[in-house]
Amino acid sequence: MKLHTTDRSLKRKQQKQTFLTAMPNDFLSTAIETALEAGDFLRRHFETDIKIAEKFSHDIKIELDNLAQEKIIASILKDYPEHQIIGEEGSIGSKDSEICWIVDPLDGTVNFTYGIPHFCISIAVQKRGKTIAGVIYDPMRGELFTVSEPGYPKLNGKVIKSSQRSFLSESIGVIGFSRTKETIAKATDLFFNLVPKVRKIRFTGSAALDLAYVACGRLDFYIEQQIQIWDIAAGILLVEKSGGKIMTKPIIEGKTFSLKATNGSLNLDFVTFD
C-alpha cells in the first residue's frame, strides 16, 4: 500500500522528532535536523529536470549540489553563526573557529543525475581537527546513520556494529575508482587482484554510504585511491566506533586522501597505497 503525500510528510515529522529526542548532543541534533531537511529537498527533486553545472570525464556537477549546500549552511549558521563550514561546493566562516563542520550536500551526484536512488547527505563536526559527531542520511531509504563522541554509532536509533567476517573468501566490499586516469588504473589493478580472493566486489557511487555500510556490517571493506575529506569525515568516525578500522594516506593534507576501511576482522594489509 502506497502512502499519500500527507501520510509521508507526517511520518517524516514523527521520524525527525524521534531522532532529535534521542540525541542530546547539541551538535549532533543540529546535524540531524539539517540532514533530514536537506534530504527532503533532494528527494523532492529526484527524477525531475536536472540542470548540469559542470561535466567531467567521470563526474558531473549539478545545480542542486550548490542549492543543497546553501540550505545546509543556512541551517548550521542559524544555530552556530561563529563556526566554520567546509563543503564540497565551497567554504564559509572563520578559519580561527575551533569548531568546523564538514559537509557533502549530495554524495552520489552521478547516481542522482541518472535516476539511481543511491545517494546521501554527509555532515561531520570537528573540534580542533578531531571529528566529534557525524551524520549520513540516505533520503530514499529513510536511513539515518549517526555517531558522536562519546556514544555509539546508530542506524535509525539502533546501535550498529561492523561485521565479524575474517576470511577474504567470505567478504564483500567496494572499490572506488575516483575520476583520474591514474586512480582508475590503480583501482583496476586492485580489482583484478581482489576478485579471485573475495566473494563479491561492488561499485556503488557513494563513498559516505560505503563507509556507513562497513559500519553496519553490510560491507566488509571499502577502498578508494583518492577521496575528499567531505566524503569521508562522518563515515570514518562511524566505522571506528562500530569496531572497524581505517587507514588513510594524505595526498593533499587535510583535504584529499587514499583510504582503506575494514570491519576490523578482515586482513587487508597487502593492500597498500604507493
C-alpha positions in Angstrom: 0.0 0.0 0.0 1.4 3.4 -1.0 1.4 6.3 1.4 -0.2 9.5 0.3 1.9 12.7 0.4 0.4 13.9 3.6 1.0 10.5 5.3 4.6 10.5 4.2 5.1 14.1 5.5 3.6 13.1 8.8 5.8 10.0 9.0 8.9 12.1 8.3 7.9 14.7 11.0 7.5 11.9 13.5 10.8 10.3 12.5 12.6 13.6 12.9 11.1 14.2 16.3 12.2 10.7 17.4 15.7 11.2 16.3 16.1 14.6 17.9 14.6 13.5 21.2 17.0 10.5 21.3 20.1 12.6 20.5 21.0 15.0 23.4 24.3 16.2 21.8 23.6 19.7 20.5 25.9 19.5 17.5 24.5 16.1 16.6 20.9 17.4 16.9 21.7 20.3 14.5 23.4 17.9 12.1 20.4 15.5 12.2 17.8 18.2 11.6 20.0 19.7 8.8 20.5 16.4 7.1 16.8 15.5 7.2 15.8 18.8 5.8 18.4 18.6 3.0 17.2 15.0 2.3 13.6 16.2 1.9 14.9 18.8 -0.6 16.8 16.2 -2.6 14.1 13.7 -2.6 11.5 16.2 -3.9 13.9 16.9 -6.8 14.8 13.3 -7.6 13.9 12.3 -11.2 12.9 15.9 -12.1 14.6 18.1 -14.7 18.3 18.3 -13.6 20.4 21.3 -14.6 24.0 20.3 -15.3 26.5 22.8 -13.9 29.8 21.1 -15.0 30.7 17.9 -16.8 33.9 15.9 -16.4 35.2 12.7 -18.0 34.0 10.6 -15.0 31.9 13.0 -12.9 29.1 15.6 -13.0 28.2 18.7 -11.0 24.5 19.8 -10.9 22.9 23.0 -9.6 21.3 21.0 -6.8 24.7 20.4 -5.3 25.0 24.1 -4.7 21.4 24.6 -3.7 21.5 21.8 -1.1 24.8 23.1 0.4 23.3 26.6 0.7 20.4 25.2 2.7 22.8 23.2 4.9 25.0 26.2 5.5 22.0 28.3 6.4 20.7 25.7 8.8 24.0 25.3 10.6 24.8 29.0 10.8 21.3 29.6 12.3 22.5 27.7 15.4 26.2 28.4 15.2 27.0 31.6 13.3 30.6 31.7 14.6 31.6 28.3 13.3 33.5 27.4 10.1 31.9 25.2 7.4 33.9 23.4 4.7 31.9 21.8 1.9 32.3 20.3 -1.5 30.8 23.4 -3.0 32.9 25.9 -1.1 33.7 27.1 2.4 32.4 29.8 4.7 33.2 31.1 8.2 36.2 31.8 10.4 39.3 29.7 10.0 40.1 30.5 13.6 37.0 28.7 14.9 37.8 25.6 16.9 34.6 24.0 15.5 34.4 23.1 11.8 31.5 21.5 10.0 32.5 19.3 7.0 29.6 18.9 4.5 28.9 16.9 1.4 25.4 18.1 0.3 25.0 15.3 -2.3 27.4 12.4 -2.2 26.5 10.3 -5.3 25.7 13.1 -7.7 26.1 10.9 -10.8 23.7 8.3 -9.3 21.2 11.1 -8.6 21.5 12.6 -12.1 20.9 9.2 -13.7 17.9 8.4 -11.6 19.7 5.8 -9.4 18.3 6.1 -5.8 21.6 5.6 -4.0 23.0 8.9 -2.7 23.2 10.7 0.7 24.0 13.8 2.7 27.1 13.7 4.9 27.7 16.1 7.7 30.6 15.9 10.2 31.6 18.2 13.1 35.2 18.6 14.0 36.7 20.2 17.1 40.3 21.3 16.6 40.6 18.8 13.8 39.1 15.8 15.5 35.6 14.5 14.4 33.2 14.5 17.4 29.9 14.0 15.6 28.7 12.8 12.2 25.5 12.1 10.2 25.0 10.2 7.0 21.4 10.3 5.6 20.0 8.3 2.8 16.8 10.1 2.0 15.5 7.5 -0.5 15.6 4.6 2.1 15.0 6.8 5.1 18.2 5.6 6.7 19.9 7.9 9.1 23.4 6.9 10.4 24.5 8.9 13.4 27.6 8.9 15.6 29.1 11.1 18.3 31.9 11.3 20.9 31.1 9.8 23.4 28.4 7.5 22.2 27.6 4.5 19.9 27.1 4.5 16.1 23.5 4.1 15.2 21.2 3.4 12.3 17.7 4.9 12.8 18.4 4.9 16.5 19.6 1.3 16.8 23.2 0.6 17.7 25.2 -0.9 14.8 28.4 -2.9 14.7 30.7 -3.9 11.9 30.7 -7.5 10.6 32.8 -10.2 12.1 33.8 -11.9 8.8 37.5 -12.5 8.8 38.0 -14.6 5.7 38.6 -12.8 2.4 36.7 -15.6 0.6 33.5 -14.7 2.6 33.9 -10.9 2.3 32.1 -8.4 0.2 33.5 -4.9 -0.4 33.6 -1.8 -2.6 36.4 -0.4 -4.7 36.1 3.3 -5.6 37.5 4.5 -8.9 37.7 8.2 -8.4 37.9 10.1 -11.6 41.5 10.5 -12.8 43.3 8.2 -15.2 45.9 7.3 -12.5 43.4 6.4 -9.8 41.3 4.4 -12.3 44.3 2.4 -13.4 45.3 1.7 -9.7 41.7 0.7 -8.8 41.5 -1.5 -11.9 44.7 -3.4 -10.8 43.3 -3.7 -7.3 40.0 -5.1 -8.7 41.7 -7.8 -10.6 43.9 -8.6 -7.6 40.9 -8.9 -5.2 38.2 -10.5 -7.4 39.7 -14.1 -7.1 40.1 -13.7 -3.4 36.7 -12.3 -2.2 33.1 -13.3 -2.5 32.0 -10.1 -4.4 33.2 -6.6 -5.3 30.7 -3.9 -5.8 30.8 -0.3 -7.2 28.2 1.9 -5.6 28.9 5.5 -6.4 28.7 7.0 -2.9 31.7 7.0 -0.6 29.8 8.1 2.5 27.3 5.3 2.2 30.1 2.8 1.5 31.6 3.7 4.9 28.2 3.6 6.6 27.6 0.2 5.1 31.0 -1.0 6.5 30.0 0.4 9.9 26.6 -1.5 10.0 28.0 -4.8 8.6 26.6 -4.8 5.1 30.1 -4.4 3.6 33.4 -5.8 5.0 35.7 -3.3 3.3 35.9 -0.2 1.2 39.0 1.0 -0.7 39.5 4.3 -2.5 42.6 5.6 -4.2 41.7 9.3 -3.9 38.8 10.8 -1.9 37.9 14.1 -0.4 37.5 14.9 3.3 33.9 15.9 2.9 33.1 12.4 1.5 34.6 10.5 4.4 34.7 12.7 7.6 31.5 11.4 9.1 31.9 7.9 7.8 35.4 7.4 9.3 34.0 8.0 12.8 31.1 5.7 12.1 33.5 2.9 11.1 35.9 3.4 14.0 33.1 3.5 16.6 31.5 0.4 15.1 34.6 -1.7 15.6 36.1 -1.2 12.2 39.5 0.1 11.2 40.5 3.0 9.0 43.8 3.6 7.2 44.3 6.9 5.4 47.3 8.3 3.4 47.2 12.1 2.8 47.5 13.2 -0.8 46.7 16.8 0.0 47.0 17.4 3.7 43.6 17.9 5.4 41.7 17.6 2.1 42.4 14.6 -0.1 43.3 11.0 1.0 43.7 7.4 0.0 41.5 5.3 2.2 41.1 1.8 3.3 38.2 0.9 5.7 37.6 -2.6 7.0 35.3 -4.3 9.5 38.3 -4.7 11.9 38.4 -8.5 11.5 39.5 -8.7 7.8 43.2 -8.7 7.0 43.8 -6.4 4.0 47.4 -5.5 5.0 48.5 -6.5 1.5 46.5 -3.6 0.1 48.9 -0.6 0.2 49.0 2.9 -1.4 52.1 3.8 -3.3 
